[in-house]
Amino acid sequence: MPRPFVAYLRVYEPLSVLDAPLAAKVEKALEKGPVPRSEAGNRERELWLRSQLGRKLLPGESSDVMTISPAEVPTSEAARVGPGPLVCPLDIRTRSAAALVGFLASAPPILQDAALSLSPETVRARASAVMAELSAGAVHVISTTWTVPLPWFALVDPAQRRVVLASAQDDPERQVSWRVAMADARRRVARALKVVKGSLGEDGPATILADTGRWLEHFHPHSAVELDYGGLVQLLEDKDLLEDTSAADVNAIVDALETGDAEEVALRYETLREFWGELARRERHG
């Protein structure tokens, strides 16, 4: 079975800055062993399916955690990361609750009736209660299916891309990702937001940048941020992964908007549209 076609934006915080209850859970999880990056998507799907087979509204409490070393995070002279270990609780139960709230807000009543065995009011109340238990005020992972929101690329340095190819497209070690120090990510998103709002207004990309910036503010300034294509790499050939210029294109668009170079904006956007449009077509047509 392929990994879920999901991309991720993750925050890894220093273990030493977590509040006592969360730190205790994370330390216990680290004793069992952190979840490898290559297995994160499957782990989340497994916990969700178990809850559905057991006719539970949400997955049970899970202490699953991912971890990286500060040495694995590129930093500017103005940024600091650590001390290690850097940990990313997967927050699966809380993220599932947030997804349910989003489903209730967007799905038509007929779909809600077909998908849920409880009333929308009961589902919303239970999901909101779970979300309120989150000690940090925000989950450490946000995810999207079938695509990467283009504004996310403004957070990263295109030159710091990590590409791992494999003999098969469904190899779990296959990856495309970036890591960036929290201070650098906040600086980059703030600059992009200012430029985009001034050029394109407060809707669309500016909304995503503003929401992402507010999310990052929940975490310690010595954390790290990771943008990971996750299971999307299974949909792309080696050549496509190697030639993908999405991060460079988005950053070039921000630069071009700042200087008023409309031709460069149009050229870069067309490249992005062609690359990500192909995945959108595959989602629609299976």
C-alpha positions as CSV (number, residue, x, y, z in Angstrom):
1,M,0.0,0.0,0.0
2,P,1.4,3.4,-0.9
3,R,2.1,6.0,1.7
4,P,-0.6,8.7,2.0
5,F,-0.3,11.4,-0.6
6,V,0.4,14.0,2.1
7,A,2.9,16.8,2.5
8,Y,3.9,18.3,5.8
9,L,5.2,21.4,7.6
10,R,6.7,20.4,10.9
11,V,8.2,22.2,13.9
12,Y,10.9,20.5,16.0
13,E,11.3,22.1,19.4
14,P,14.1,21.6,21.9
15,L,13.0,19.0,24.4
16,S,14.2,21.2,27.2
17,V,11.7,23.9,26.5
18,L,8.5,21.8,26.6
19,D,6.2,22.1,29.5
20,A,6.4,19.3,32.1
21,P,3.4,17.1,31.0
22,L,4.3,17.2,27.3
23,A,8.1,16.7,28.1
24,A,7.2,13.6,30.1
25,K,5.2,12.1,27.3
26,V,7.9,12.9,24.7
27,E,10.7,11.4,26.9
28,K,8.6,8.2,27.2
29,A,8.1,8.1,23.5
30,L,11.8,8.6,22.9
31,E,12.5,5.6,25.1
32,K,10.4,3.4,22.8
33,G,12.1,5.0,19.8
34,P,11.1,8.0,17.6
35,V,9.0,7.5,14.5
36,P,11.3,7.5,11.4
37,R,10.4,10.2,8.8
38,S,9.7,7.5,6.3
39,E,7.1,5.8,8.5
40,A,5.2,8.9,9.8
41,G,2.5,8.9,7.1
42,N,1.8,5.2,7.5
43,R,1.7,5.6,11.3
44,E,-0.9,8.3,11.2
45,R,-3.0,6.3,8.8
46,E,-2.8,3.2,11.0
47,L,-4.0,5.1,14.1
48,W,-6.8,6.7,12.2
49,L,-8.0,3.4,10.7
50,R,-7.9,1.7,14.1
51,S,-10.2,4.3,15.5
52,Q,-12.7,3.9,12.6
53,L,-12.7,0.2,12.9
54,G,-13.4,0.5,16.6
55,R,-16.2,3.0,15.8
56,K,-14.4,5.7,17.7
57,L,-14.8,9.4,16.7
58,L,-11.1,10.1,17.1
59,P,-7.8,8.2,17.5
60,G,-6.7,7.4,21.0
61,E,-4.0,9.4,22.8
62,S,-0.6,8.8,21.1
63,S,2.8,10.0,22.2
64,D,4.5,9.4,18.8
65,V,7.3,11.7,18.2
66,M,9.9,12.5,15.5
67,T,13.3,13.9,16.2
68,I,16.3,15.5,14.5
69,S,19.6,17.0,15.6
70,P,20.4,20.7,15.6
71,A,23.4,19.8,13.4
72,E,20.9,18.8,10.6
73,V,19.4,22.3,10.4
74,P,21.0,25.0,8.3
75,T,21.1,28.4,10.0
76,S,22.0,31.9,9.2
77,E,24.4,33.9,11.4
78,A,21.4,35.5,13.1
79,A,19.6,32.2,14.0
80,R,20.2,29.6,16.7
81,V,18.8,26.1,17.0
82,G,18.8,23.8,20.0
83,P,19.9,22.5,22.3
84,G,19.1,19.0,21.1
85,P,17.3,16.8,20.8
86,L,14.8,18.6,18.7
87,V,11.4,16.9,18.9
88,C,8.2,17.0,16.9
89,P,5.2,15.4,18.7
90,L,2.9,14.1,15.9
91,D,-0.3,15.4,17.8
92,I,-2.3,12.9,15.8
93,R,-5.4,13.0,18.1
94,T,-5.5,16.8,18.1
95,R,-4.9,17.1,14.4
96,S,-7.7,14.6,13.7
97,A,-10.0,16.8,15.9
98,A,-9.0,19.9,13.9
99,A,-9.7,18.0,10.7
100,L,-13.2,17.1,11.9
101,V,-14.0,20.8,12.8
102,G,-12.8,21.7,9.3
103,F,-15.0,19.0,7.8
104,L,-18.0,20.3,9.6
105,A,-17.3,23.8,8.4
106,S,-17.0,22.9,4.7
107,A,-18.9,19.7,4.0
108,P,-22.6,19.8,2.9
109,P,-25.1,18.3,5.4
110,I,-25.8,15.3,3.2
111,L,-22.1,14.3,3.3
112,Q,-21.9,15.0,7.1
113,D,-24.9,12.7,7.6
114,A,-23.3,9.9,5.5
115,A,-19.9,10.2,7.2
116,L,-20.8,10.7,10.9
117,S,-22.8,8.6,13.3
118,L,-23.2,11.4,15.8
119,S,-24.9,14.8,15.4
120,P,-22.7,17.7,14.1
121,E,-23.1,19.5,17.4
122,T,-21.8,16.5,19.4
123,V,-18.9,16.0,17.0
124,R,-18.0,19.7,17.1
125,A,-18.1,19.7,20.9
126,R,-16.0,16.6,21.4
127,A,-13.4,17.7,18.8
128,S,-13.2,21.2,20.3
129,A,-12.6,19.8,23.7
130,V,-9.7,17.7,22.4
131,M,-8.2,20.8,20.7
132,A,-8.5,22.8,23.9
133,E,-6.3,20.2,25.7
134,L,-3.2,21.1,23.5
135,S,-0.7,22.6,25.9
136,A,1.3,24.6,23.3
137,G,-1.8,26.1,21.7
138,A,-0.9,24.7,18.3
139,V,-0.1,21.3,16.8
140,H,3.5,20.7,15.7
141,V,2.5,19.4,12.3
142,I,0.2,20.8,9.6
143,S,-0.4,18.8,6.4
144,T,-2.0,19.0,3.0
145,T,-3.1,16.3,0.5
146,W,-1.9,16.0,-3.1
147,T,-0.1,19.3,-3.1
148,V,2.1,21.8,-1.2
149,P,0.6,25.3,-0.7
150,L,3.0,27.5,-2.7
151,P,3.4,30.2,0.0
152,W,5.1,27.5,2.2
153,F,8.1,27.6,-0.1
154,A,8.7,31.2,1.0
155,L,9.9,29.9,4.4
156,V,12.9,28.0,3.0
157,D,16.2,28.6,1.3
158,P,15.9,26.9,-2.1
159,A,19.6,25.9,-1.9
160,Q,19.0,23.8,1.2
161,R,16.8,21.2,-0.5
162,R,17.4,17.6,0.5
163,V,16.7,15.1,-2.2
164,V,16.9,11.3,-1.7
165,L,16.1,9.1,-4.7
166,A,15.5,5.3,-4.6
167,S,15.2,2.4,-6.9
168,A,11.4,2.6,-6.7
169,Q,9.0,5.5,-6.4
170,D,7.2,3.9,-3.4
171,D,10.5,3.4,-1.5
172,P,9.9,4.9,2.0
173,E,13.4,6.5,2.0
174,R,12.6,8.5,-1.1
175,Q,12.2,12.2,-0.1
176,V,12.3,15.9,-0.9
177,S,12.5,18.2,2.1
178,W,14.0,21.4,3.5
179,R,14.9,22.4,7.1
180,V,15.3,25.9,8.3
181,A,15.9,27.6,11.7
182,M,12.8,29.1,13.3
183,A,14.2,32.6,13.4
184,D,15.0,32.4,9.7
185,A,11.6,30.9,8.8
186,R,9.8,33.7,10.7
187,R,12.0,36.4,9.0
188,R,11.4,34.9,5.6
189,V,7.6,34.6,6.0
190,A,7.3,38.1,7.4
191,R,9.1,39.6,4.5
192,A,7.1,37.6,2.0
193,L,3.8,38.6,3.7
194,K,4.7,42.3,3.5
195,V,5.6,42.1,-0.2
196,V,2.6,40.0,-1.2
197,K,0.1,42.1,0.7
198,G,1.6,45.2,-0.9
199,S,1.4,43.8,-4.4
200,L,-1.6,41.3,-4.4
201,G,-3.7,42.4,-1.4
202,E,-4.6,40.5,1.8
203,D,-6.4,37.5,0.2
204,G,-5.1,34.3,-1.3
205,P,-1.4,33.8,-0.8
206,A,-1.3,36.6,1.9
207,T,-3.8,34.7,4.0
208,I,-1.8,31.5,3.9
209,L,1.4,33.5,4.8
210,A,-0.3,35.3,7.7
211,D,-1.8,32.0,9.1
212,T,1.6,30.3,8.8
213,G,3.4,33.2,10.5
214,R,0.9,33.1,13.4
215,W,1.4,29.3,13.7
216,L,5.1,29.6,13.9
217,E,4.8,32.2,16.7
218,H,3.5,29.5,19.0
219,F,6.9,27.7,19.2
220,H,10.2,28.4,20.8
221,P,12.5,30.7,18.7
222,H,15.3,28.1,18.8
223,S,13.1,25.5,17.1
224,A,13.5,24.2,13.5
225,V,11.0,24.0,10.7
226,E,10.8,21.2,8.1
227,L,8.9,21.3,4.8
228,D,8.5,17.7,3.6
229,Y,6.9,16.5,0.4
230,G,6.1,13.3,2.3
231,G,4.1,10.8,0.2
232,L,3.9,13.1,-2.8
233,V,7.3,11.8,-4.0
234,Q,5.6,8.6,-4.9
235,L,3.7,10.5,-7.7
236,L,6.8,12.0,-9.2
237,E,9.5,10.5,-11.4
238,D,13.2,11.0,-10.5
239,K,13.6,13.5,-13.3
240,D,10.7,15.6,-12.0
241,L,12.1,15.6,-8.4
242,L,15.6,16.6,-9.6
243,E,14.3,19.3,-11.9
244,D,11.7,20.7,-9.5
245,T,12.3,24.4,-8.9
246,S,9.3,25.2,-6.8
247,A,11.2,26.8,-3.9
248,A,13.3,28.9,-6.2
249,D,10.3,30.0,-8.2
250,V,8.3,31.1,-5.2
251,N,11.2,33.0,-3.8
252,A,11.9,34.6,-7.1
253,I,8.2,35.7,-7.3
254,V,8.6,37.4,-4.0
255,D,11.7,39.2,-5.2
256,A,10.0,40.1,-8.5
257,L,6.9,41.4,-6.8
258,E,9.1,43.6,-4.6
259,T,10.8,45.1,-7.7
260,G,7.7,45.3,-9.8
261,D,8.9,42.8,-12.4
262,A,5.6,41.5,-13.7
263,E,7.2,39.5,-16.5
264,E,9.3,37.5,-14.1
265,V,6.3,36.8,-11.9
266,A,4.3,35.5,-14.8
267,L,7.1,33.3,-16.0
268,R,7.8,31.7,-12.6
269,Y,4.1,31.3,-11.9
270,E,3.6,29.4,-15.2
271,T,6.4,27.0,-14.2
272,L,4.7,26.4,-10.9
273,R,1.3,25.9,-12.5
274,E,2.6,23.3,-14.9
275,F,4.4,21.3,-12.1
276,W,1.7,21.3,-9.5
277,G,-1.2,21.3,-12.0
278,E,-0.2,17.7,-13.0
279,L,-0.7,16.5,-9.5
280,A,-4.0,18.3,-9.3
281,R,-5.1,16.5,-12.4
282,R,-4.1,13.1,-11.0
283,E,-6.1,13.9,-7.8
284,R,-9.2,14.7,-9.8
285,H,-9.0,11.7,-12.2
286,G,-7.4,9.1,-9.8
